[in-house]
């Protein structure tokens, strides 16, 4: 996990199984086997290959791993000027650094024509959204994850996938979804569970393809994705979902995957203002104005409720005290939320540091 404070300092935390398996995804030089808690990322490698003080960061993206081994993961940071830095496993060039060498420190990506405003990380691939609305990717394109067509297996340098006007993006394990400024949603990559909201008999889509979600009424304001499922938030506070549902992660009240006859299902909750999940997760969270609800896998209490066991209908998450949650994310084993404590009185709500 990564946390960025109000000063732009980034901190890394995570469990490292062994020297042998660790490939550098935390981006710190004082790591240790076992738990690493809140370690400051104080150095990076700049575009010229020089080790320098870390700049103020604004966004962090943790990679895809499995509970038994996080060694295949890679990570990405974006600084306040829109520069991108990556570290960790690089077997398919997913660090966008022009080679397939692993890195143990965050290193600056070169060749991006505009500043970055957002990104997404999946298994062995990276996507970067620039301020001009174009999407650039590197790493594996085996299933079309980057949207570069069937002839590109992988790339170790940033390549543009042809999309324009993109406002939001999200990645799952081996697929990605995008939202443009005309309210059109696209998907690319793996689609074995119909996670792109259309049916392809399990075959991947190798270029960004507009999905049937666009036939629905309403304006999409956020796209989100986890391992093999995707989610779409509308401006009226409702949400729909697609794909794998064996743990109830679609939040529709069933454990049934979507299919050809029913490629999209509705989330059983209203008043949603934010969706939170992650590319390793089979858990999802829905943030409302005064609460957070979760659905999906809950074998390690990752839903933040008292019971063990998956939930197929969004259930209210418990917090210590009254809180207002800004963002929440999930991995395959745990979840993390950030926000403010709230003090409620007769005169209203006061947000505390």
N, C-alpha and C positions, 0 to 999 in steps of 0.2 A: 504494500500500500504506500501511497504518497500523500502527504498533506502539505499545503501551501498556506503560510500565514499571511496576515494583512501587509507585511513588509515585503512579500515576495520570496521569502526563504522557503525552500523545499526540504522536506524531511522524509526519509525512507524508513519503512518498517516491514519486517517479514521474517519468515522462518527459512533457514538454509539447512537442507538435509545433510550435505557433506561438501568437502572441498572438491570432490570429483564431479559432482552434479552441478555445482553453481557456475553459471556462465556470465554473471555480472549484471543481472537485471536490476539490482538495487542502486547501482551507480555510485557506491561508496567504497573508500579504500580501507576503512576500519571495520569491515564486516567480520562476523564470527559464525561458526557453526551453531545451529540452534536459533534462538530468538534474537532479533535485532530490532530494537525499539527506538523510534524517534531520532534517527541519526541524520544530522545536517548534511545536505549535499552542498559542499562549500567550494568545490572545484569542478570545472568542465574543460573539455578540449575544444578550442575554437576552430573556425574554418581553416586556419593556417596550420593546424596541428599543435598549437601551443597550449599548454595547461595554464588556465587563468582562473581568476575568482568567478564564482557563479553569478550570473546576472539575476535580477528579480524575475521570478516566474509567475505566470498567471494560470497555466493549465498543466495537468498531469494525467497520464494515461498508463495504467498498469496492464501488463500483458496477460496472455492466456496460459494457464497451467492446469495441472491436475493435482488432486489432493496428495498423491503419493510422491510427486516430484515436480518442483517448480523450475528445474534447471533449463527447460526449453523456452522460458519466458524472455520477452524483451519489453522495454518501457520507453516512454517518450515524454519530454517536457517541452513546453512552449514558453518563451520569455515575453516580457512586456513589449518588445519590439517586433514580435512575430517570428523570431528565429526558432528553429526546431532542433532539439537535441535528443539522441537516442542512445541506448545502451543495452547490453545483454546478448542473447543468442542471435546469431546472424547467418545461420546455415543456408538460407535462401535469399540473402541480401536484404532482409526485412529492416535493417537499420538505415537503409538509404544512403550508405556511405561509400558506395562504389566498389565494394568487395564483399567477401563472405567470411570475414574474420570477426570473431566475437569481440565485444568491448566490455570493459569493467568500469569505465567512466562515461558519463554523458558526453557525447561528441556531436558537434554541430553539423547539421545536414547542409550540403551545398547544392546549388543549382535550382533553387526555387525562385521563380521570377517575382513573386510578391510575398508580403508577410503572411504568415499562417494565423488563422483565427480559431481553428479547432482541428481535431484529429480523431482517429479511431484505430484500435489495434485488435487484430484477430490472431489466429494461430498461424505464425510464420508470415504475416503480412501487416503492412502499415498503410493507412490512408491519411492524407493531410489536406485539409480544406483551407484554401487561400482566400484573402479578402476580396478577390475579384470573382469569387463563386466557383472557381475551377477546383477539381479534385485531382491530386497527384498521389501515386501509390508506388510501393516497392515491396519486394518479397515474393511469396508464392502466388502464382496465378493458375495453379493446377486446376482449380474448379471455377476459374473466372472471378476469383475474389477481388482482383483489382479492376475488373471490367475492361481488360485489354484485349479481349478476343481469344480464340482457341489456339492461336499460333505462338503465344507467349507463355512459356512455362514458369519463368520467374524473371525478375529484374532487380539489380542491386543499386539502381539509381532511380530517382523520382521520375515517373512517367505519368502524363495526363491521360485520363480515361475518356475525355470527350464531353463530359457533363458540363453544363453552364448554369449559372444562377443558383447554385446550391446554397441553401440556408442551414441545413442540418444534416447530419449523417450519423450512423451507428454501425458497429460491426458485431457479428456473432463469431462462432468458432471458425467457420469457413465461408461466410457470406457477409454481405453488407447491404444497407438500405440508405436511401438518400431522399431528401425533400428539397424541391426547388422553389424559386420565387413565384411560380405560377401555380403552386399548390399541387404539383405532380410528384408522386412518389415512385421511385425506381428501386429495383433490386438487382443484385448480381452475385454470382457464386453458387455455392451448394444450395440445393433445394429439396433434399430427400424427404423432409417432413412438410414441405409446402410452406416453409418459413418466409418465403417472399410473397405470400398471399396469392399465389397462382399455382396451378397444377402442371407439372412437367414430367410426371411418371418417374420422379426421382432424379431426373437428369439436371445437371447444373445449367445456369445461365451464364454465358461467358462475356456478355456485354450488358451494361445497365439497361434494364427493360422496365417500362412503365407497367405497374401492376393494376389489378382490377379494383384495388382500393380507390382508385381515382373515379370510379363510377358512383361512389357513395357521396351523399350530400354533406356539406360542411367543409370547414377549413382546418387542415392539419397544422398543428403548431409545434409538434415534436415527434421525432422518430426515435425508437429505442430498440435494442436487440440484446438477447443473451444467447446461450449456446446454440440452440436450434429453434428459436422462437423470435418473433418480432412484435412490436407494439407501436400504436399510433394514437396520439392524443389530439383531440379536436378542441376548437376554441370554445365549445359549449361545456367543456369539462367531462365529456364522455371519452371512452377509449375503446379501440378494438385490437384484436391480436390474432396471430396466425402461427401455425407450425406445431412443434412438438408440445405434448401436454401430458406426458406420463406422470408428472408430479403435480399436475394442476396448475402449472406455471402460466397458463393463458388467462387464469382468473375468471373463467366463464362458468364455473360450477360443475365442471366435468373433468374426467381424466382422459378424454378422447382427443387424439390429434385431429387437426383440420385436414380436409381432403378435397377431392374434386367437387363433390356436391356442396360442401360447406367450407369454402376456403378461408373465410373470415368469421370470427365470433366476437361477441360483445363482452367487454369486461363488466362484471356485475358490481359496478360502483359508479357514482356520479360525483360531480364537484371536484374532479381531479385537476390539479394545476401543474404536476410534474410527475414523470415516471423515472424510476431509478433501477438499474440492474447492471450487468456486466457481461463480457463475452465468455467468461468461464461459468457463469451462473445458470442454475435452473430455478432461480428465485427472482421475484420481481416485487417492486414497491411502488405504491401509488400515493403521492403526497397531496393532501387536501389543505384547505386553509387552516384547519386546527388539528389535524391528525395525520397519521401515516398508516397505510394498510399494506399488508404483504400477502403474497400467494406463492405456491410452489414448494420446492424442496425444503425440508426442515429437519434433516437428520442430525444436525448439530446446533439446533436452536437458532439458525441463521435468520429466522423470521422475527425474532425478538418477542416471542410469546412463551408462556409457561410450559407448553406441551411440546413433545417430540412428535413428528408426523407431518406429512405433506398436507397443504391446504389448497383446495381448488376454488374457493371463493375468498376474495380479499378479506383478511382478518386484521383487526386493529393491533398495531404494534405498541408494546409497552415501553415507556421511557421513565427514567428516574426524574420526576418532576414534570412541570408543564413546559413544553418546548415548541419552538417554531422551526421546522426543518427546512433548510434551503436546498440541500442536495443529499442524495443517498445513493449508494452503490452496493453491489454484491459480487462475491466470487463464488466458487463452487463450495466453499466451506464456511464463509463468514460474511458479515455485512458491516458497513460503515456509514454513519450519518453525520452531517455537520449542520449546525444551526445556532439558535440562541435560546436561552432560558426565558420564560415569560412569567411575569408577575401580574396576576389579574386582581383588579380592585373595582370598586364601584365606578371609578372614573374611566376605566378602560384597561387596556393591556400595555404593560411596560416591558420592553425588550432589554434583557440584561446581558452584559458581556460574558 
